[in-house]
Amino acid sequence: MIFALQAALLSAQNVYISDICITGNDVTKSYIILRELPFKSHQTLSAQKLDTLMLRAKENLLNTTLFNYVTLTLTPVRTLERGQSSLSHDGQAEQSSENQQDVQNSLPHDGQAEQSSENQQDVQERKVEQFLQRGQAEDLQFEAVVVNVNVEERWFVWPLFEIRLEDRNTTSWMKKMNWNRVTYLTGVNINNLFGVSQRLTIRGFLGWDTGVDLTYSKIALDNKRKTFLTFRSYHLLNKSVEYITTDNKVRSLSSSRYNLRSSGTQATFTWRPHHRRTYSAALGYDVSKITDTVLRENPLYWGVNSKVSRTISFNAEYVHDNRNWTCYPTEGTYFEAGLRLEESNGFDFSYAQATAEFQYLKKLSNRWFVSTSLRGATSLYSNYSYIHTKAIGYNTANVTGYELYVIDGQSFITHNNSIKFLILPQKVVKLGFIPKWDKFNKPFFTIYGKLMFDWGYVWQNRKELNNSYSNSLLMGVGACADIVSYYDIILSLGYGVNNHGKGTFLFGFRAPIF
């Protein structure tokens, strides 16, 4: 019945949004939700465009990571035809000053709001009458509707306890199963603080790493919530340091004392002028210290001949994310460009890196999807620095089949391709044994089968022995199953083989809520 009603509404040529009704937001402020909608009340749109924007609104709201489920529906209010001269108003109308010959541009439009103290109802009435009198809209019909937005919020306060496997990836750690290379993390993660999407994370580390890390993000600087600040401060100590690469694998130096101490702070300014576009700039300061042993084993560890490195860094980034779901996208495009600048110890060492990434994802049918991703980076530095030559295998870029290896160099490119098949469409499971926990008793599960075809290349200017994968073509294929669930949980199981004939089991687990 609901779908039939909505289809009937959208069959009208133009739809007037009389009001937007939000329900289910027990914690989240309504204006946080309204900010994510690509339409506003007192706006007239073509029925087809409203249908498209409602889908986009659902994607925007889910991508805030504040909600498990989002539902948008339409409720009819009245029909406005020639001869009618009344519209219902609840607030401030938006008026367009461009393209007055178009009926949609003569009624309120998104992004061109003007606030007036005049009687808005009279203004709107005159506009409708003007169109009908022109003879250009004699058979036009405006359907007035209320857009209903229902959200089901997530649980926002998480006590943190995590067992972190201290390797480049889970596959690497499982190869040796070394329980000494484990960090136990505890703390608290408060998302949607004060109901305005702010996030506070306090973490403490024990085991492989020791220290504390504090992050406070999404602090809005303006009423329109387009500019934000994020602060981070940390103090970390590590008994083991990855200090050199041989045979395409990282070697670690471990001892009973701390071989690396790092303390720093960073402030990030973010400008989000559009739902899908973000600009950010970050300024940071870090003081790190290594032991004599580390410096002796690799004098080029960080590019300065000193146990202490005092670094000022600047990062700039632009992101245009037009994917349907950032957790596990299946459609859309993504583009990212970044620049990182560093100087250490009064410009004894300087570093610059430019990065870029492009993704294209397409739905072929109800169950088949394809994607391609191209990523690259190039860097320059005044002195050679081992920690600034991390290319493929460091969670910055990957090629299937090379999960157990790292490839160092100044520049790299990767091309990752996949074909996905939807094995199990989203299935919601009602857990009756926890009826009072609405935020947990309706998990959903989606299962995809995936084939991967990747290649990459790393340019290494420094001649190194036993690291044969640099300056050579890297290729790999693999297959895996991805299980996607609520709270952005993803479990991946599979197998990959590289062009050197070496295969490995693939295992990945991601749970950002923790």
C-alpha positions as CSV (number, residue, x, y, z in Angstrom):
1,M,0.0,0.0,0.0
2,I,2.8,2.4,0.9
3,F,4.7,1.7,-2.4
4,A,1.4,2.2,-4.4
5,L,0.8,5.5,-2.6
6,Q,4.4,6.7,-3.2
7,A,4.2,5.7,-6.9
8,A,1.0,7.7,-7.3
9,L,2.6,10.7,-5.8
10,L,5.6,10.6,-8.0
11,S,3.5,10.2,-11.1
12,A,2.7,13.9,-10.7
13,Q,4.7,16.3,-12.8
14,N,5.9,18.4,-9.9
15,V,6.0,17.8,-6.1
16,Y,5.9,20.5,-3.5
17,I,7.6,19.6,-0.2
18,S,5.3,21.0,2.4
19,D,7.2,19.8,5.4
20,I,9.9,17.3,6.5
21,C,8.9,15.1,9.5
22,I,11.8,13.3,11.4
23,T,11.2,10.5,13.8
24,G,13.4,8.0,15.7
25,N,16.2,10.5,16.6
26,D,16.2,10.1,20.3
27,V,19.8,11.5,20.6
28,T,20.6,13.1,17.3
29,K,19.5,16.7,16.8
30,S,17.1,17.2,14.0
31,Y,19.3,19.8,12.2
32,I,22.1,17.2,12.0
33,I,19.7,15.0,9.9
34,L,18.4,17.9,7.9
35,R,22.0,18.9,7.0
36,E,22.3,15.6,5.1
37,L,19.2,15.9,3.0
38,P,19.7,17.2,-0.5
39,F,16.2,18.9,-0.4
40,K,14.4,21.2,1.9
41,S,10.9,22.0,3.0
42,H,9.0,24.6,0.8
43,Q,10.8,23.4,-2.3
44,T,9.3,22.3,-5.6
45,L,11.0,19.5,-7.6
46,S,10.1,17.3,-10.5
47,A,8.8,14.0,-9.3
48,Q,11.6,12.1,-10.9
49,K,14.3,14.3,-9.3
50,L,12.7,14.0,-5.8
51,D,12.7,10.2,-6.2
52,T,16.5,10.4,-7.0
53,L,17.2,12.8,-4.1
54,M,15.3,10.6,-1.6
55,L,17.7,7.7,-2.4
56,R,20.6,10.1,-2.1
57,A,19.3,11.3,1.2
58,K,19.2,7.7,2.6
59,E,22.8,7.1,1.4
60,N,24.0,10.4,3.1
61,L,22.3,9.5,6.4
62,L,23.7,6.0,6.5
63,N,27.2,7.3,5.7
64,T,27.1,9.5,8.8
65,T,27.6,6.1,10.7
66,L,24.9,7.4,13.2
67,F,22.1,5.0,12.1
68,N,21.6,1.4,11.4
69,Y,18.5,1.9,9.3
70,V,17.0,4.8,7.5
71,T,13.5,4.9,5.8
72,L,12.1,7.8,3.7
73,T,8.4,7.9,2.7
74,L,6.0,10.5,1.3
75,T,2.6,11.5,2.7
76,P,0.2,13.5,0.4
77,V,-1.1,16.8,1.8
78,R,-3.1,18.3,-1.1
79,T,-3.0,19.0,-4.8
80,L,-2.4,22.5,-6.3
81,E,-3.9,23.1,-9.7
82,R,-4.8,26.1,-11.9
83,G,-7.2,28.3,-10.0
84,Q,-5.9,27.3,-6.5
85,S,-4.0,30.0,-4.7
86,S,-2.9,28.7,-1.4
87,L,0.1,26.8,-0.2
88,S,0.8,25.7,3.4
89,H,4.0,27.1,4.9
90,D,5.8,26.1,8.1
91,G,9.0,28.2,7.9
92,Q,11.2,30.1,5.5
93,A,10.9,29.6,1.8
94,E,13.8,29.5,-0.6
95,Q,13.5,31.6,-3.7
96,S,15.4,31.3,-6.9
97,S,16.6,34.3,-8.9
98,E,17.8,32.3,-12.0
99,N,16.0,30.9,-15.0
100,Q,12.6,32.4,-14.3
101,Q,11.1,30.9,-17.5
102,D,11.2,27.4,-15.9
103,V,8.4,26.4,-13.6
104,Q,10.7,24.7,-11.1
105,N,13.0,27.6,-10.9
106,S,10.2,29.9,-10.2
107,L,9.4,28.0,-7.1
108,P,11.8,27.4,-4.2
109,H,15.1,25.7,-5.0
110,D,17.9,24.2,-2.9
111,G,21.0,26.2,-2.3
112,Q,19.4,29.6,-3.1
113,A,17.7,30.4,0.1
114,E,16.6,34.0,1.0
115,Q,14.9,34.8,4.2
116,S,12.2,37.4,4.2
117,S,10.0,39.1,6.8
118,E,7.1,39.4,4.3
119,N,4.1,37.1,4.3
120,Q,5.7,34.0,2.7
121,Q,2.3,32.5,1.9
122,D,1.2,35.5,-0.2
123,V,4.5,35.4,-2.1
124,Q,4.1,31.7,-2.9
125,E,0.5,32.2,-4.0
126,R,1.5,35.0,-6.4
127,K,4.2,32.8,-8.0
128,V,1.8,29.9,-8.7
129,E,-0.8,32.3,-10.2
130,Q,1.9,33.9,-12.4
131,F,2.8,30.6,-13.9
132,L,-0.7,29.6,-14.6
133,Q,-1.5,32.9,-16.2
134,R,1.5,32.7,-18.5
135,G,-0.1,29.8,-20.3
136,Q,3.1,27.7,-19.9
137,A,1.8,25.5,-17.1
138,E,-1.9,25.3,-17.8
139,D,-2.0,21.5,-17.3
140,L,0.6,21.4,-14.5
141,Q,-0.3,19.8,-11.2
142,F,1.6,20.3,-8.0
143,E,1.4,17.5,-5.5
144,A,2.0,18.8,-2.0
145,V,3.6,16.2,0.3
146,V,5.3,15.7,3.6
147,V,8.6,13.8,3.5
148,N,8.9,11.4,6.5
149,V,12.4,10.5,7.6
150,N,12.6,7.6,10.1
151,V,15.9,6.7,11.6
152,E,17.0,3.9,13.9
153,E,20.0,5.1,15.8
154,R,23.1,3.1,16.7
155,W,24.5,2.6,20.1
156,F,26.9,5.6,20.6
157,V,28.9,4.8,23.8
158,W,31.3,1.9,23.4
159,P,33.7,0.7,26.1
160,L,36.9,-0.1,24.1
161,F,38.6,-3.4,24.4
162,E,40.6,-4.6,21.4
163,I,43.3,-7.2,20.7
164,R,45.3,-5.6,18.0
165,L,47.6,-7.8,15.9
166,E,50.7,-5.7,15.4
167,D,51.5,-6.6,11.8
168,R,50.9,-5.0,8.5
169,N,47.7,-7.1,8.2
170,T,46.0,-10.1,9.8
171,T,47.3,-12.5,7.1
172,S,50.9,-11.5,8.0
173,W,50.3,-12.1,11.7
174,M,48.6,-15.5,11.2
175,K,51.7,-16.7,9.4
176,K,53.7,-16.7,12.6
177,M,51.0,-16.5,15.3
178,N,53.4,-14.5,17.6
179,W,51.4,-13.5,20.6
180,N,54.1,-11.1,21.7
181,R,53.2,-9.0,18.7
182,V,49.8,-8.0,20.2
183,T,48.6,-4.8,21.7
184,Y,45.7,-4.7,24.1
185,L,43.7,-1.6,23.8
186,T,41.1,-0.3,26.3
187,G,39.2,3.0,26.7
188,V,36.0,4.5,25.5
189,N,34.5,5.7,22.2
190,I,31.7,8.2,22.4
191,N,30.1,8.9,19.1
192,N,27.4,11.5,18.4
193,L,28.4,13.4,21.6
194,F,25.6,15.9,22.6
195,G,23.6,14.6,19.6
196,V,25.6,16.8,17.2
197,S,27.8,14.1,15.6
198,Q,30.9,15.0,17.6
199,R,33.2,12.1,18.5
200,L,35.5,11.6,21.5
201,T,37.9,8.6,21.7
202,I,40.2,7.9,24.6
203,R,42.5,4.9,24.2
204,G,45.1,3.3,26.3
205,F,47.6,0.7,25.0
206,L,49.3,-2.2,26.8
207,G,51.5,-4.9,25.4
208,W,53.3,-4.4,22.1
209,D,52.5,-0.7,22.3
210,T,52.1,1.3,25.5
211,G,50.6,4.8,25.8
212,V,47.5,6.9,25.4
213,D,45.7,8.5,22.5
214,L,43.0,11.1,22.7
215,T,41.0,12.3,19.7
216,Y,38.1,14.8,19.7
217,S,36.5,15.3,16.2
218,K,33.8,17.0,14.3
219,I,33.6,20.2,16.3
220,A,31.4,22.5,14.2
221,L,32.6,26.1,13.8
222,D,29.5,27.5,12.1
223,N,25.7,27.1,12.3
224,K,25.5,25.6,8.8
225,R,27.9,22.8,9.9
226,K,30.2,23.2,6.9
227,T,33.5,23.8,8.9
228,F,34.9,21.5,11.6
229,L,37.9,21.0,13.8
230,T,39.5,17.8,15.0
231,F,42.2,17.6,17.8
232,R,44.4,14.6,18.5
233,S,47.2,14.2,21.1
234,Y,49.2,11.0,21.8
235,H,52.1,9.5,23.8
236,L,53.2,6.1,22.6
237,L,56.1,3.8,23.6
238,N,57.2,0.7,21.6
239,K,59.6,-2.0,22.5
240,S,59.9,-3.2,19.0
241,V,60.8,-1.2,15.9
242,E,60.5,-2.2,12.3
243,Y,63.8,-0.8,11.2
244,I,64.8,-2.3,7.8
245,T,63.4,-4.3,4.9
246,T,65.2,-7.4,3.5
247,D,63.9,-10.1,1.2
248,N,60.8,-8.0,0.7
249,K,59.9,-8.4,4.4
250,V,60.1,-6.0,7.3
251,R,62.6,-6.8,10.1
252,S,62.0,-5.8,13.7
253,L,64.4,-4.9,16.5
254,S,63.0,-5.9,19.9
255,S,64.4,-5.6,23.5
256,S,63.1,-5.3,27.0
257,R,63.3,-1.5,26.9
258,Y,61.4,0.9,24.7
259,N,63.1,1.4,21.4
260,L,60.8,4.1,20.1
261,R,59.0,6.9,22.0
262,S,56.6,9.2,20.3
263,S,54.6,12.2,21.5
264,G,52.7,14.6,19.4
265,T,49.6,16.7,18.7
266,Q,47.6,17.5,15.6
267,A,44.8,19.9,14.6
268,T,42.7,19.3,11.5
269,F,40.4,21.9,9.8
270,T,37.7,20.4,7.6
271,W,35.4,22.3,5.2
272,R,32.4,20.4,3.8
273,P,30.6,22.7,1.4
274,H,28.6,19.8,-0.1
275,H,27.4,16.4,1.1
276,R,29.9,14.6,-1.0
277,R,32.9,16.9,-1.1
278,T,35.3,17.6,1.7
279,Y,38.5,19.7,2.0
280,S,40.8,19.3,4.9
281,A,44.1,20.7,6.2
282,A,46.1,19.4,9.2
283,L,49.0,20.8,11.1
284,G,50.9,18.5,13.5
285,Y,54.0,18.4,15.7
286,D,55.8,15.2,16.7
287,V,58.8,14.4,18.9
288,S,60.2,10.9,18.5
289,K,63.2,9.2,20.0
290,I,64.9,6.0,19.1
291,T,67.7,4.1,20.9
292,D,71.4,4.0,19.9
293,T,70.8,0.4,18.7
294,V,68.2,1.4,16.2
295,L,70.3,4.2,14.8
296,R,73.3,2.0,14.6
297,E,71.5,-0.8,12.7
298,N,70.0,1.7,10.3
299,P,71.6,5.2,10.3
300,L,69.0,6.2,7.6
301,Y,66.0,5.3,9.7
302,W,64.4,8.7,9.5
303,G,66.7,10.8,7.5
304,V,68.5,12.7,10.3
305,N,71.7,11.5,12.1
306,S,70.2,11.9,15.5
307,K,68.3,9.8,18.0
308,V,65.7,12.5,18.3
309,S,63.4,13.8,15.5
310,R,61.3,16.9,16.0
311,T,58.9,17.0,13.0
312,I,56.4,19.6,11.8
313,S,53.9,18.2,9.3
314,F,51.2,19.7,7.1
315,N,48.6,17.6,5.3
316,A,46.0,18.8,2.7
317,E,43.4,16.6,1.2
318,Y,40.4,16.8,-1.1
319,V,37.8,14.1,-1.3
320,H,34.8,13.7,-3.6
321,D,32.9,10.6,-2.4
322,N,30.0,9.8,-4.6
323,R,29.6,6.2,-3.6
324,N,26.4,4.7,-2.3
325,W,27.8,3.4,1.0
326,T,31.2,4.2,2.3
327,C,31.4,1.1,4.5
328,Y,31.1,-1.3,1.6
329,P,30.4,0.5,-1.7
330,T,28.9,-1.2,-4.7
331,E,28.1,1.8,-6.9
332,G,29.4,5.3,-7.6
333,T,32.7,7.1,-7.9
334,Y,35.4,8.2,-5.5
335,F,38.3,10.7,-5.9
336,E,40.9,11.7,-3.4
337,A,44.0,13.9,-3.8
338,G,46.4,14.7,-1.0
339,L,49.7,16.5,-0.2
340,R,52.0,15.9,2.7
341,L,54.9,18.2,3.7
342,E,57.3,17.5,6.6
343,E,60.4,19.1,8.0
344,S,62.6,17.7,10.9
345,N,65.2,19.2,13.1
346,G,65.3,22.6,11.6
347,F,65.1,21.4,8.0
348,D,67.9,18.8,8.4
349,F,65.3,16.6,6.7
350,S,62.5,17.7,4.4
351,Y,59.9,15.6,2.7
352,A,57.0,16.0,0.3
353,Q,54.5,13.4,-1.0
354,A,51.6,13.7,-3.4
355,T,48.9,11.0,-3.5
356,A,45.8,10.4,-5.6
357,E,43.1,7.7,-5.8
358,F,40.2,7.1,-8.1
359,Q,37.5,4.4,-7.8
360,Y,34.7,3.5,-10.2
361,L,32.0,1.0,-9.1
362,K,29.0,-0.1,-11.2
363,K,26.0,-2.3,-10.7
364,L,25.6,-4.6,-13.7
365,S,22.4,-6.3,-12.5
366,N,20.6,-7.1,-9.3
367,R,23.4,-9.4,-8.2
368,W,26.5,-8.5,-10.2
369,F,28.9,-5.6,-9.5
370,V,32.2,-4.5,-10.9
371,S,34.8,-2.1,-9.5
372,T,38.2,-0.6,-10.4
373,S,40.5,1.5,-8.3
374,L,43.6,3.3,-9.4
375,R,46.0,4.6,-6.7
376,G,49.4,6.3,-6.9
377,A,51.9,8.4,-5.0
378,T,55.2,10.1,-5.5
379,S,57.6,11.6,-3.0
380,L,60.7,13.7,-2.7
381,Y,63.1,14.1,0.2
382,S,66.3,16.0,1.0
383,N,67.9,12.9,2.5
384,Y,67.0,9.2,2.1
385,S,64.7,8.1,4.9
386,Y,63.7,4.5,5.5
387,I,60.3,5.3,7.1
388,H,59.4,7.5,4.2
389,T,59.7,4.9,1.5
390,K,56.7,2.8,2.5
391,A,54.8,2.0,-0.7
392,I,52.8,-1.3,-1.2
393,G,51.9,-3.6,1.7
394,Y,51.7,-1.0,4.5
395,N,47.9,-0.5,4.5
396,T,48.4,2.4,2.1
397,A,48.1,0.3,-1.0
398,N,47.9,-3.4,-1.8
399,V,48.1,-6.0,-4.5
400,T,46.4,-9.4,-4.0
401,G,48.9,-12.2,-3.3
402,Y,51.5,-9.8,-1.8
403,E,49.9,-9.6,1.7
404,L,53.0,-11.2,3.3
405,Y,55.4,-8.8,1.7
406,V,56.3,-5.1,1.6
407,I,57.7,-3.2,-1.4
408,D,59.6,0.0,-0.6
409,G,60.1,2.9,-2.9
410,Q,59.7,6.6,-3.6
411,S,56.7,6.2,-6.0
412,F,54.1,3.6,-6.7
413,I,50.9,2.8,-8.6
414,T,48.3,0.1,-8.0
415,H,45.3,-1.0,-10.0
416,N,42.8,-3.1,-8.2
417,N,39.8,-4.7,-9.9
418,S,37.0,-6.9,-8.7
419,I,33.9,-8.7,-9.8
420,K,31.3,-9.2,-7.0
421,F,28.3,-11.5,-6.9
422,L,25.6,-11.0,-4.3
423,I,25.2,-14.4,-2.7
424,L,22.9,-13.3,0.1
425,P,20.9,-10.1,-0.2
426,Q,20.5,-8.1,3.0
427,K,18.7,-10.2,5.6
428,V,17.5,-8.7,8.8
429,V,17.5,-11.1,11.8
430,K,15.2,-10.4,14.7
431,L,16.9,-11.5,18.0
432,G,13.9,-12.1,20.3
433,F,16.0,-13.0,23.3
434,I,17.1,-9.4,23.7
435,P,13.8,-7.5,23.0
436,K,14.7,-4.4,25.0
437,W,17.9,-3.7,23.1
438,D,16.6,-2.2,19.9
439,K,20.0,-1.1,18.8
440,F,21.3,-4.7,18.8
441,N,18.4,-7.0,18.3
442,K,18.0,-6.4,14.5
443,P,21.4,-7.2,12.9
444,F,21.5,-7.5,9.1
445,F,23.8,-9.7,7.1
446,T,24.9,-9.5,3.4
447,I,27.3,-11.9,1.7
448,Y,29.2,-11.2,-1.5
449,G,31.5,-13.5,-3.4
450,K,34.4,-11.6,-5.0
451,L,37.1,-12.2,-7.6
452,M,40.1,-9.9,-7.6
453,F,42.6,-9.0,-10.4
454,D,45.4,-6.5,-9.3
455,W,48.6,-5.2,-10.5
456,G,51.1,-2.6,-9.2
457,Y,54.6,-1.2,-9.6
458,V,57.0,0.5,-7.2
459,W,59.9,2.8,-8.3
460,Q,62.9,2.6,-5.9
461,N,65.7,5.0,-6.7
462,R,68.0,3.5,-4.1
463,K,69.7,0.2,-5.0
464,E,69.0,-2.4,-2.4
465,L,70.0,-6.0,-2.2
466,N,67.5,-8.8,-1.7
467,N,64.4,-6.6,-2.3
468,S,63.6,-7.8,-5.7
469,Y,60.0,-6.8,-5.9
470,S,60.8,-3.1,-6.3
471,N,61.2,-1.9,-9.9
472,S,59.3,-5.0,-11.2
473,L,55.7,-5.7,-12.2
474,L,53.5,-7.1,-9.4
475,M,50.4,-9.0,-10.3
476,G,47.9,-11.1,-8.3
477,V,44.6,-12.8,-8.5
478,G,42.3,-14.0,-5.7
479,A,38.9,-14.9,-4.5
480,C,37.1,-14.3,-1.3
481,A,33.8,-14.0,0.5
482,D,32.8,-10.8,2.3
483,I,30.3,-10.9,5.1
484,V,28.9,-7.4,5.8
485,S,26.9,-6.6,8.9
486,Y,25.5,-3.7,10.9
487,Y,27.9,-1.3,12.7
488,D,30.1,-1.5,9.6
489,I,31.4,-4.9,10.5
490,I,33.1,-6.7,7.6
491,L,34.6,-10.2,7.6
492,S,36.6,-11.4,4.6
493,L,37.9,-15.0,3.9
494,G,39.7,-16.0,0.7
495,Y,42.9,-17.0,-1.1
496,G,45.3,-15.1,-3.3
497,V,48.2,-15.9,-5.7
498,N,50.8,-13.6,-7.1
499,N,52.8,-13.7,-10.3
500,H,55.7,-15.3,-8.5
501,G,53.6,-18.4,-7.9
502,K,53.3,-17.7,-4.1
503,G,49.9,-18.0,-2.6
504,T,48.4,-17.1,0.8
505,F,45.1,-17.3,2.7
506,L,43.3,-14.0,3.0
507,F,41.7,-13.1,6.3
508,G,40.4,-9.6,7.2
509,F,38.1,-8.3,10.0
510,R,37.0,-4.7,10.3
511,A,34.8,-3.4,13.1
512,P,35.1,0.4,13.3
513,I,32.7,0.6,16.3
514,F,35.5,-0.7,18.5
